[in-house]
Amino acid sequence: MIRHILLIKFKAAVDAAQIAASKMLFERMPEKIEGVVAVEWGLNDSPEGLNKNFTHSVFMTFADEAARSRYLPHLEHEALKQQFVPLVEDIIVFDYPV
């Protein structure tokens, strides 16, 4: 399995409805792309204050390397990016094998 983590800092002008729409797009990926096992969306709740203004996360699980390779160029992923990327001020992407 491959874990795919996004840490997201949205632009100041982005509203709650736009964030909710992004969440829905990510959460539908397992239905649309074979090998996307799970998607979890999170809102920072750490009391430590070390999040460097990153407020949201996406935690995806891919069945294997082949699934991640299918996801990255997939038309559904490209459609998601067209709506999501313009809302983002900064992002960290971190993948690791399990």
PEFENCOR-V588970 format. One record per helix or strand of 3 or more residues. SS is the DSSP state (~ for helix, > for strand). FROM is the first residue (numbers start at 1). LEN is the number of residues. If there is no record, write none. Layout:
<<SS FROM LEN> <SS FROM LEN>>
This chain:
<<> 2 9> <~ 16 12> <~ 29 4> <> 36 8> <> 56 7> <~ 65 9> <~ 75 13> <> 88 10>>
